[in-house]
Amino acid sequence: MGEFGEKSTTCGTVCLKYLLFTFNCCFWLAGLAVMAVGIWTLALKSDYISLLASGTYLATAYILVVAGIVVMVTGALGCCATFKERRNLLRLVSRACRTEGGGGAPCQAARGWFWVRRA
């Protein structure tokens, strides 16, 4: 039997570590893409905002930027937690991912309440 502080590195744990690291890197890149679309919309398409009657277009661009930043921070924390093997940080990232993923369901359910369709 090994001591309590001894780490066992099997092929499965190493493969899982690299798989989780790769997933977090892809998650970070997806956040970067969402943030880039939001910034592109604000920077290059701002001329059209003054033509629109509502501020939904502008709000959507800001929501994309903020969502991209949140996803990028979560992905970077996930990469650091995986690389440094910090369990508490991995738990925090796991909760953040569940919160981000679970946030879309109530928004989709309340879609009819927030947005009124015009004929």
Secondary structure as UniProt FT lines:
FT   TURN            4..5
FT   HELIX           11..44
FT   HELIX           46..51
FT   HELIX           56..84
FT   HELIX           87..102
FT   HELIX           104..109
FT   HELIX           111..114
//
